[in-house]
Amino acid sequence: MSVQVRQVYERSDYGPLWLRGRGLSPQGLQVVELLHNADQKGLNPKDYDGDRWGERAKRVAAASPPGESCEGTILDLGLTISAMRYLEHLRIGRVDPKALNIGLDVSSKQFDLPAFVGELAQSQEVAKKAAEVEPHYDLYWALLDALKLYQELSRDAALNEPLPEIGKLQPGESYRGLAALSYRLKRYGDLHPEEAAKVRRDVYSEPLVRAVKRFQERHGVKPDGVIGNKTFAYLNTPVTERLKQIELTLERTRWLPADLGERPIVVNVPEYRLYALKKGGRNGKYDVALEMQVIVGEAYPRHQTPLFSGKMINLEFSPFWNVPYSILRRELYPKIQADPSYISRHGYQIVSQFGPRATPLEATGENLARLSRGELRLRQVPGKRNALGEVKFLFPNQHSVYLHGTPGKRLFAQEQRDFSHGCIRLQDAPRMAEYVLQAEQGWSRERIDKLIASGDWRNVNLSQPLEVYILYASAVVDRATGKVRFFHDIYGHDAKLAQALAAVYR
């Protein structure tokens, strides 16, 4: 940053940026306020000496001659460096995602920081000017509102007192922690004011049951109103932990490009959900055109769904599943070895190479031996049993990850849906195909359904590739209710990011 600092002062003929008369200029005072209140952006004020600038400014004002001492120069330079660091953190985050093996590139968001600082020093509304470098997505600004709320909640000592746990609390049963439960749900916004007056003190009654269902839904738990171990655990999660989840999601939002594209597809891994977005106007806001449940990779490190972005360039109807050798060797070959008929019974074929027109080979002893050594390949033909379902959506990447349908629809009823080897299974692949192809000429839902019903393999290249983002946000604001939804840190990414942030300026 030293080069950029020099560039700032070159633009001002090496004169002070923030000093005027006996102390700080109006702009300098506003910058000090920004740094002091950096926590309102989910940042740490100490990273910018936020709590020290006031005292430093007083010393400079008391100097003789005022503002012209060595301390004045040091104050101006230090405030410039802190302001630049603050602006850079707002723009691209504090941690480079590549350091966490996340395939997002923040370099595209670099900007002329020295020029911007010069403009900031002349601005009448410093906070408004600084906000220009922040993400303009609805999620980000909604999370900032949630951050303010949870900062307030974190100061409520009653919310940090654990509720008394019992094995399970069913509607209509008595519970000695009803008053504390009611208060907690009211503070979180799950128990509405008009319902709070109807809550009974002796039994777990219907108004409170409805509030618990809302709480469960926000935390990815089946909303049945029964308070079991998982719901008790989430009710007793410290507010500070929820606050940290919001701060971590804000950090990740800053990693995103300034423009996601016209019709981006976003998968939020810990939410087990896909969002197809459509840009809604000049201000960069996005409307949700489609959303659905997904199944992601297992928490087992080798099978975790990676985080990255890519471009969807084609899709395949009635796809073949080309079985990766790792899956063949660990999972399928032992079954084939025990019973070679397993291949035909489950719709598999041995081939010399992958491709829709490859010629199937007999499951002879020699071919099975070559299959085990990786000299031949195993694929599953299109059909109802095919692991990829009706449609496969490709966006080339180093992880060989893609979106696809699945015959295992029953798994979408599960609360925690990390069952795959890394690829992302879609709840409704035909509907996804309809969305993807809506900008392509001649593709109606009727045509899509007919093609799927035929069972014929078909590749379709997109004339307008779509941006795809595989992301990780454990705190999301629900657009409909304005309430925060929290999700379990299934891969431990929150813990890793928190550790990386703690080490930034240790």
KEBAVO-259264 format. One record per residue (C-alpha): residue number from 1; x, y, z. Coordinates in pm, 1 decimal. Layout:
# residues N
 resi        X        Y        Z
  NUM        X        Y        Z
...
END
This chain:
# residues 506
 resi        X        Y        Z
    1      0.0      0.0      0.0
    2    303.6    231.8     41.4
    3    310.1    306.8   -332.1
    4    -58.2    396.3   -325.7
    5     -8.2    621.5    -22.3
    6    262.4    811.3   -209.8
    7     26.3    845.2   -507.1
    8   -239.1    997.9   -279.2
    9     -4.6   1273.4   -165.7
   10    139.7   1328.1   -511.7
   11   -212.9   1419.6   -622.6
   12   -239.1   1675.5   -339.4
   13    109.5   1823.8   -398.5
   14    214.0   1659.6    -72.5
   15    -13.6   1881.2    129.0
   16   -225.6   1743.7    418.2
   17   -553.4   1574.3    327.9
   18   -738.5   1589.4    657.7
   19   -595.2   1887.0    852.4
   20   -754.2   2230.5    851.5
   21   -663.4   2517.3   1081.8
   22   -640.4   2397.3   1440.5
   23   -726.6   2034.7   1372.1
   24   -910.5   1795.5   1146.8
   25  -1118.3   1913.4    854.2
   26  -1492.1   1831.6    841.8
   27  -1399.5   1545.2    607.7
   28  -1131.2   1425.5    848.0
   29  -1380.2   1423.3   1134.7
   30  -1624.3   1223.0    923.9
   31  -1351.5    971.0    836.1
   32  -1266.5    934.1   1206.0
   33  -1635.3    864.3   1273.7
   34  -1644.2    603.0    995.8
   35  -1342.7    421.5   1136.3
   36  -1474.9    442.1   1491.6
   37  -1803.3    285.4   1376.4
   38  -1648.8     21.9   1146.7
   39  -1835.8   -244.7   1345.1
   40  -2154.9   -119.4   1178.7
   41  -2014.7   -274.2    860.1
   42  -1914.6   -597.2   1031.0
   43  -1550.9   -483.9   1049.7
   44  -1322.9   -441.7   1350.6
   45  -1260.0    -72.6   1440.5
   46   -925.1   -170.8   1596.3
   47   -797.3   -265.3   1249.4
   48   -817.9    107.0   1163.8
   49   -722.8    249.3   1507.7
   50  -1086.0    354.7   1527.2
   51  -1081.2    427.0   1901.6
   52   -757.6    631.9   1896.7
   53   -809.5    904.9   1638.9
   54  -1004.3   1134.4   1869.9
   55   -720.5   1156.6   2124.1
   56   -461.4   1198.3   1849.1
   57   -659.5   1485.2   1697.8
   58   -675.3   1658.1   2038.0
   59   -297.4   1641.6   2073.2
   60   -248.0   1792.3   1729.0
   61   -494.2   2073.4   1805.1
   62   -303.4   2151.0   2124.6
   63     33.8   2166.7   1947.8
   64    210.9   2496.6   1880.8
   65    180.5   2603.8   1611.9
   66   -141.6   2397.4   1582.2
   67   -156.3   2142.9   1304.7
   68    198.9   2212.1   1188.3
   69    386.5   1984.2   1426.7
   70    539.8   1651.9   1343.1
   71    237.2   1495.2   1511.2
   72     14.7   1672.8   1260.9
   73    197.5   1511.4    970.6
   74    185.0   1173.0   1140.7
   75   -188.3   1214.1   1210.1
   76   -265.6   1300.7    847.5
   77    -56.7   1015.7    709.8
   78   -193.1    762.9    959.1
   79   -553.6    862.2    888.7
   80   -490.6    824.2    516.4
   81   -347.4    474.2    561.8
   82   -635.9    367.8    786.0
   83   -893.3    513.0    548.1
   84   -736.7    327.9    254.8
   85   -734.2      1.7    447.1
   86  -1098.1     52.9    546.7
   87  -1206.3    126.8    189.1
   88  -1016.4   -172.8     53.7
   89  -1177.0   -400.5    312.0
   90  -1521.7   -268.1    221.7
   91  -1450.8   -327.8   -145.0
   92  -1284.5   -671.9   -157.0
   93  -1287.5   -801.3    200.7
   94  -1009.2   -857.5    452.5
   95   -906.2  -1209.0    345.1
   96   -823.5  -1318.2     -9.4
   97  -1059.0  -1611.7    -83.3
   98   -777.2  -1786.9   -271.0
   99   -592.8  -1820.8     60.8
  100   -883.8  -2041.5    171.3
  101   -884.3  -2242.8   -154.0
  102  -1201.4  -2072.3   -271.1
  103  -1221.4  -2010.4   -644.6
  104  -1335.6  -1649.3   -639.4
  105  -1111.7  -1376.2   -778.9
  106  -1129.7  -1033.5   -613.2
  107   -868.6   -881.1   -846.3
  108  -1143.1   -771.3  -1085.9
  109  -1273.9   -541.5   -812.0
  110   -948.3   -344.9   -778.4
  111  -1001.0     26.9   -833.6
  112   -804.3    351.7   -829.7
  113   -781.2    375.1   -452.8
  114   -552.0    683.8   -440.4
  115   -789.9    879.9   -664.6
  116  -1089.8    771.6   -457.1
  117   -923.4    880.7   -131.1
  118   -856.8   1220.6   -288.8
  119  -1224.4   1247.9   -379.2
  120  -1320.2   1140.6    -28.7
  121  -1108.5   1421.2    119.1
  122  -1313.4   1671.4    -81.8
  123  -1656.7   1516.8    -32.4
  124  -1923.7   1689.4    173.4
  125  -2082.2   1351.4    257.5
  126  -1796.8   1115.1    336.5
  127  -2013.4    821.1    449.0
  128  -2222.3    836.4    132.9
  129  -1910.7    857.3    -82.3
  130  -1745.4    563.3     97.5
  131  -2057.7    353.0     41.8
  132  -1987.9    362.6   -333.2
  133  -1719.8     93.7   -288.6
  134  -1952.4   -146.5   -104.0
  135  -2144.3   -432.3   -269.5
  136  -2477.9   -314.5   -403.9
  137  -2659.7   -645.2   -364.8
  138  -2981.5   -661.7   -163.5
  139  -2836.1   -942.7     47.5
  140  -2550.3   -720.9    163.9
  141  -2762.4   -423.4    269.5
  142  -3024.3   -646.3    431.7
  143  -2745.3   -815.1    629.1
  144  -2620.7   -476.2    748.2
  145  -2967.5   -410.6    893.4
  146  -2961.0   -755.5   1054.2
  147  -2613.4   -683.6   1190.1
  148  -2742.8   -375.6   1369.8
  149  -3032.3   -575.5   1519.0
  150  -2813.1   -860.0   1641.7
  151  -2557.5   -617.7   1785.3
  152  -2842.2   -478.1   1993.7
  153  -2963.2   -827.7   2087.9
  154  -2611.5   -928.4   2192.9
  155  -2630.6   -668.9   2471.8
  156  -2942.6   -833.8   2619.0
  157  -2814.9  -1047.8   2906.0
  158  -3140.5  -1246.6   2921.7
  159  -3078.0  -1385.5   2573.0
  160  -2745.1  -1525.1   2683.9
  161  -2898.0  -1724.0   2967.9
  162  -2952.7  -2082.8   2845.8
  163  -3306.0  -2215.3   2852.0
  164  -3357.0  -2520.6   3074.4
  165  -3344.7  -2825.4   2847.9
  166  -3566.3  -3130.8   2868.2
  167  -3572.0  -3430.9   2637.6
  168  -3857.2  -3301.9   2423.7
  169  -4130.5  -3042.1   2462.0
  170  -4459.2  -3120.7   2287.8
  171  -4748.3  -2875.1   2237.7
  172  -4980.3  -2878.6   2539.0
  173  -4709.8  -2984.2   2787.2
  174  -4589.3  -2782.5   3083.9
  175  -4239.2  -2635.4   3092.5
  176  -4070.5  -2427.3   3359.6
  177  -3889.5  -2213.4   3102.8
  178  -4200.9  -2086.6   2922.6
  179  -4153.4  -1724.0   3028.3
  180  -3790.1  -1719.9   2912.5
  181  -3883.7  -1899.1   2589.3
  182  -4158.8  -1646.6   2516.4
  183  -3925.9  -1353.7   2581.5
  184  -3655.8  -1499.1   2359.2
  185  -3889.7  -1564.1   2066.4
  186  -4040.9  -1218.7   2103.0
  187  -3698.9  -1053.3   2093.0
  188  -3602.3  -1255.4   1786.4
  189  -3924.5  -1149.2   1612.3
  190  -4069.4  -1499.5   1585.7
  191  -4342.5  -1434.3   1845.0
  192  -4556.8  -1153.3   1710.4
  193  -4684.0   -888.2   1957.3
  194  -5050.3   -977.1   1903.2
  195  -4972.3  -1342.5   1977.4
  196  -4754.2  -1271.8   2281.4
  197  -5056.9  -1154.0   2480.5
  198  -5226.0  -1491.2   2422.9
  199  -4937.6  -1708.4   2544.2
  200  -5030.4  -1921.9   2844.7
  201  -4795.9  -1938.3   3142.3
  202  -4878.9  -2293.2   3245.1
  203  -4851.3  -2491.3   2918.0
  204  -4678.7  -2475.6   2581.7
  205  -4975.7  -2326.8   2393.6
  206  -5058.3  -2263.3   2029.3
  207  -4935.2  -1901.1   1992.6
  208  -4595.5  -2008.4   2121.7
  209  -4599.8  -2322.3   1904.2
  210  -4647.1  -2105.2   1595.1
  211  -4354.4  -1887.5   1703.3
  212  -4134.7  -2194.2   1751.1
  213  -4227.3  -2314.7   1402.4
  214  -4111.0  -1982.1   1260.3
  215  -3788.8  -2011.7   1457.6
  216  -3734.9  -2368.0   1334.6
  217  -3794.4  -2270.0    975.0
  218  -3534.7  -1991.8   1005.5
  219  -3279.5  -2241.3   1133.2
  220  -3331.2  -2522.3    883.0
  221  -3523.4  -2746.9   1123.3
  222  -3847.6  -2924.1   1033.0
  223  -4114.8  -2675.0   1150.7
  224  -4327.5  -2913.0   1357.4
  225  -4340.1  -2706.1   1677.1
  226  -4183.8  -2986.8   1878.6
  227  -3878.2  -2864.4   2071.1
  228  -3622.5  -3143.3   2066.8
  229  -3246.8  -3148.4   2117.5
  230  -3164.6  -2966.0   1791.8
  231  -3419.6  -2688.2   1846.1
  232  -3307.0  -2644.3   2207.5
  233  -2947.1  -2621.3   2085.7
  234  -3036.5  -2347.4   1837.3
  235  -3247.4  -2160.4   2095.5
  236  -2946.8  -2165.0   2327.4
  237  -2693.1  -2061.4   2064.5
  238  -2532.5  -1737.6   2189.3
  239  -2636.0  -1423.4   2005.1
  240  -2268.0  -1343.6   1957.3
  241  -2233.0  -1658.7   1748.1
  242  -2521.3  -1553.5   1523.6
  243  -2364.6  -1208.8   1500.3
  244  -2041.4  -1369.1   1385.2
  245  -2227.1  -1562.5   1113.2
  246  -2366.4  -1234.7    979.2
  247  -2020.7  -1075.4    980.8
  248  -1869.1  -1372.6    797.4
  249  -2139.2  -1361.9    529.8
  250  -2076.1   -989.2    483.4
  251  -1707.3  -1069.7    428.4
  252  -1793.2  -1331.7    166.0
  253  -2034.7  -1094.5     -8.5
  254  -1744.4   -854.4    -61.2
  255  -1562.3  -1126.7   -255.9
  256  -1831.0  -1129.5   -524.1
  257  -1778.6   -940.2   -851.2
  258  -1935.1   -598.7   -886.8
  259  -2174.8   -745.0  -1144.6
  260  -2304.0  -1103.4  -1121.1
  261  -2432.7  -1105.0  -1478.9
  262  -2781.5  -1073.2  -1624.1
  263  -2919.6  -1413.1  -1513.3
  264  -2683.2  -1563.1  -1258.3
  265  -2741.0  -1897.6  -1089.9
  266  -2639.8  -1904.6   -723.9
  267  -2611.6  -2214.1   -505.2
  268  -2583.8  -2152.7   -131.3
  269  -2423.3  -2472.4     -1.6
  270  -2516.7  -2463.1    371.9
  271  -2871.8  -2361.5    282.4
  272  -2906.6  -2652.5     36.0
  273  -3075.5  -2412.2   -201.7
  274  -3036.5  -2277.0   -554.5
  275  -3147.2  -1932.5   -668.9
  276  -3182.3  -1831.1  -1033.3
  277  -3168.0  -1452.2  -1038.9
  278  -3259.1  -1187.8  -1291.4
  279  -3122.9   -836.6  -1291.5
  280  -3408.2   -603.3  -1208.5
  281  -3282.8   -257.1  -1302.0
  282  -2997.7     -9.3  -1332.2
  283  -2918.7    -21.3   -960.8
  284  -2798.0   -378.4   -994.3
  285  -3073.8   -533.7   -785.0
  286  -3173.1   -891.0   -862.7
  287  -3511.6  -1057.5   -849.9
  288  -3547.9  -1427.8   -774.3
  289  -3682.6  -1590.7  -1091.6
  290  -3655.1  -1947.9   -962.0
  291  -3544.5  -2127.6   -647.0
  292  -3530.3  -2491.0   -546.5
  293  -3377.4  -2731.7   -299.5
  294  -3048.2  -2899.4   -380.8
  295  -2832.2  -3180.5   -248.1
  296  -2463.7  -3097.8   -202.9
  297  -2144.3  -3289.6   -130.2
  298  -2093.6  -3481.2    190.3
  299  -1913.0  -3314.3    479.7
  300  -1637.0  -3572.0    430.3
  301  -1344.3  -3356.0    298.2
  302  -1296.5  -3549.7    -26.7
  303  -1663.2  -3510.4   -120.9
  304  -1732.4  -3148.4    -22.3
  305  -1880.3  -2927.0   -291.7
  306  -1610.3  -2669.6   -378.4
  307  -1678.9  -2295.5   -379.2
  308  -1610.1  -2117.6   -708.7
  309  -1771.9  -1947.0  -1006.0
  310  -1804.0  -2056.3  -1366.7
  311  -2000.3  -2014.1  -1689.2
  312  -2274.0  -2258.3  -1787.7
  313  -2221.0  -2326.6  -2156.8
  314  -2432.8  -2634.2  -2230.3
  315  -2672.2  -2892.8  -2094.4
  316  -2743.3  -3254.7  -2175.8
  317  -3083.4  -3418.8  -2181.5
  318  -3100.0  -3787.2  -2080.4
  319  -2729.0  -3782.2  -1996.2
  320  -2496.8  -4075.0  -1956.3
  321  -2327.5  -4090.9  -1618.4
  322  -1957.2  -4134.4  -1675.2
  323  -1851.8  -4296.8  -1349.4
  324  -1533.8  -4142.0  -1203.8
  325  -1264.6  -4401.6  -1145.6
  326  -1247.1  -4311.6   -774.9
  327  -1616.3  -4400.0   -730.6
  328  -1580.1  -4710.6   -946.1
  329  -1284.1  -4836.0   -745.3
  330  -1416.1  -4760.6   -396.2
  331  -1788.7  -4819.8   -432.0
  332  -1897.6  -5003.5   -746.4
  333  -1623.1  -5247.0   -836.3
  334  -1654.3  -5452.8   -515.7
  335  -2022.0  -5505.2   -601.1
  336  -1940.0  -5590.7   -962.9
  337  -1669.2  -5831.9   -854.0
  338  -1913.9  -6012.1   -626.6
  339  -2181.9  -6024.6   -898.2
  340  -2094.7  -5924.8  -1259.9
  341  -2467.9  -5905.9  -1342.6
  342  -2475.2  -5592.4  -1125.4
  343  -2361.2  -5404.0  -1435.9
  344  -2662.0  -5486.4  -1655.7
  345  -2913.6  -5486.1  -1370.5
  346  -2830.0  -5124.0  -1282.6
  347  -2800.8  -4992.7  -1635.3
  348  -2420.4  -4974.8  -1656.1
  349  -2199.0  -5041.6  -1957.2
  350  -1828.3  -5105.8  -1996.5
  351  -1676.5  -4885.9  -2269.8
  352  -1327.5  -4815.3  -2396.6
  353  -1381.8  -4441.2  -2372.0
  354  -1657.9  -4205.1  -2267.4
  355  -1892.6  -4055.9  -2524.9
  356  -2259.0  -4096.7  -2621.2
  357  -2167.8  -4307.6  -2924.1
  358  -1920.1  -4538.9  -2749.4
  359  -1973.1  -4912.4  -2816.4
  360  -2058.1  -5122.2  -2507.0
  361  -1824.3  -5413.4  -2426.7
  362  -1906.2  -5751.1  -2276.4
  363  -1852.8  -5799.2  -1902.9
  364  -1592.3  -6070.8  -1957.1
  365  -1333.3  -6158.9  -1697.1
  366  -1063.1  -5985.9  -1899.2
  367  -1271.5  -5669.1  -1940.2
  368  -1357.2  -5664.4  -1569.7
  369   -987.1  -5688.9  -1488.1
  370   -909.7  -5401.9  -1725.8
  371  -1197.1  -5204.7  -1572.3
  372  -1048.1  -5247.9  -1225.2
  373   -711.6  -5116.0  -1350.7
  374   -869.4  -4809.6  -1509.2
  375   -795.6  -4924.9  -1864.9
  376  -1168.3  -4936.4  -1945.9
  377  -1450.5  -4708.8  -1835.4
  378  -1791.6  -4757.1  -1674.0
  379  -2094.3  -4550.8  -1762.7
  380  -2463.1  -4559.6  -1676.0
  381  -2709.4  -4528.0  -1961.9
  382  -2994.7  -4274.6  -1961.8
  383  -3311.5  -4382.5  -1786.4
  384  -3507.9  -4365.2  -1463.0
  385  -3224.2  -4523.2  -1263.9
  386  -2954.8  -4293.5  -1402.5
  387  -2776.9  -4108.0  -1120.6
  388  -2787.5  -3778.7  -1313.4
  389  -3163.0  -3779.1  -1366.0
  390  -3321.4  -3607.3  -1663.5
  391  -3078.6  -3321.6  -1731.4
  392  -2714.4  -3236.8  -1669.5
  393  -2596.1  -2872.3  -1664.0
  394  -2227.6  -2809.4  -1737.9
  395  -2003.5  -2515.6  -1650.4
  396  -1643.2  -2633.5  -1710.5
  397  -1424.4  -2618.0  -1400.3
  398  -1118.9  -2787.5  -1251.7
  399  -1335.0  -2970.5   -996.0
  400  -1550.3  -3157.3  -1253.5
  401  -1856.7  -3034.5  -1064.2
  402  -2191.1  -2977.2  -1236.7
  403  -2564.4  -2951.3  -1168.1
  404  -2790.3  -3245.2  -1246.2
  405  -3119.5  -3411.9  -1169.6
  406  -3156.5  -3722.9   -958.4
  407  -3386.7  -4024.5   -923.8
  408  -3354.5  -4000.3   -543.7
  409  -3633.1  -3746.8   -485.7
  410  -3704.2  -3874.1   -133.0
  411  -3374.9  -3726.1    -10.3
  412  -3512.5  -3374.0    -52.7
  413  -3734.8  -3434.8    250.4
  414  -3424.3  -3445.9    471.0
  415  -3324.5  -3140.7    675.1
  416  -2952.5  -3188.6    612.3
  417  -2889.5  -3270.9    247.1
  418  -2517.9  -3338.4    204.1
  419  -2528.2  -3674.2     27.0
  420  -2340.5  -3631.4   -302.3
  421  -1976.3  -3679.0   -404.0
  422  -1943.0  -3306.3   -476.5
  423  -2181.8  -3238.1   -763.9
  424  -2512.6  -3062.7   -699.1
  425  -2839.4  -3251.4   -739.9
  426  -3147.3  -3049.2   -833.4
  427  -3494.6  -3094.5   -694.1
  428  -3653.3  -3013.7  -1031.6
  429  -3410.9  -3044.9  -1324.6
  430  -3676.1  -2998.8  -1600.3
  431  -3783.1  -2669.9  -1442.6
  432  -3420.7  -2564.0  -1428.6
  433  -3382.0  -2650.8  -1796.8
  434  -3682.5  -2432.8  -1874.6
  435  -3517.5  -2139.0  -1697.2
  436  -3177.5  -2193.2  -1858.6
  437  -3324.3  -2223.1  -2210.4
  438  -3577.2  -1941.0  -2191.5
  439  -3340.2  -1707.6  -2378.0
  440  -3269.1  -1971.1  -2644.1
  441  -3485.0  -1974.7  -2954.8
  442  -3744.4  -2247.5  -2996.0
  443  -3726.3  -2401.7  -2647.3
  444  -4065.2  -2426.0  -2476.3
  445  -4149.6  -2632.5  -2167.7
  446  -4352.4  -2861.7  -2390.4
  447  -4050.8  -2932.0  -2610.5
  448  -3835.0  -2994.0  -2304.1
  449  -4085.3  -3242.0  -2158.0
  450  -4115.5  -3428.8  -2489.0
  451  -3738.9  -3458.4  -2521.5
  452  -3707.0  -3588.2  -2166.3
  453  -3988.2  -3838.8  -2223.3
  454  -3815.5  -3972.1  -2536.1
  455  -3509.0  -4072.4  -2334.4
  456  -3283.8  -3965.5  -2622.3
  457  -2948.4  -3811.0  -2536.8
  458  -2923.2  -3453.0  -2661.1
  459  -2660.0  -3185.2  -2608.7
  460  -2768.0  -2819.7  -2625.2
  461  -2507.5  -2542.0  -2640.4
  462  -2610.4  -2207.9  -2495.8
  463  -2577.1  -1901.7  -2715.5
  464  -2584.6  -1691.8  -2398.4
  465  -2377.4  -1861.8  -2125.6
  466  -2495.7  -1810.5  -1768.7
  467  -2282.6  -1719.6  -1468.0
  468  -2284.8  -1982.7  -1192.0
  469  -2173.4  -1913.5   -834.5
  470  -2125.4  -2186.1   -574.7
  471  -2120.9  -1990.8   -248.4
  472  -2127.6  -2039.7    126.8
  473  -2348.9  -1811.0    335.1
  474  -2457.3  -1935.3    677.5
  475  -2672.8  -1626.2    736.5
  476  -2925.8  -1502.2    479.7
  477  -3207.0  -1249.2    510.9
  478  -3540.3  -1385.9    391.2
  479  -3682.9  -1143.3    135.6
  480  -4043.7  -1220.5    224.6
  481  -4019.4  -1179.8    603.5
  482  -3707.9   -966.9    648.6
  483  -3590.7  -1215.9    914.7
  484  -3245.4  -1374.5    922.8
  485  -3216.4  -1742.5    842.2
  486  -2918.8  -1924.8    990.2
  487  -2765.0  -2247.7    862.9
  488  -2530.7  -2505.1   1011.1
  489  -2163.1  -2470.1    919.1
  490  -2159.3  -2812.1    753.9
  491  -1804.6  -2789.9    614.0
  492  -1648.0  -2581.5    891.8
  493  -1584.1  -2294.6    648.8
  494  -1711.0  -2035.8    897.7
  495  -1461.0  -2154.7   1155.5
  496  -1176.0  -2138.3    900.4
  497  -1270.6  -1789.1    784.9
  498  -1303.7  -1664.0   1143.5
  499   -956.2  -1798.6   1216.6
  500   -814.1  -1630.5    904.8
  501   -974.9  -1298.4    997.6
  502   -838.3  -1317.0   1350.1
  503   -488.8  -1356.7   1207.6
  504   -507.1  -1059.3    967.6
  505   -378.3   -796.1   1210.8
  506   -278.4  -1012.0   1508.0
END
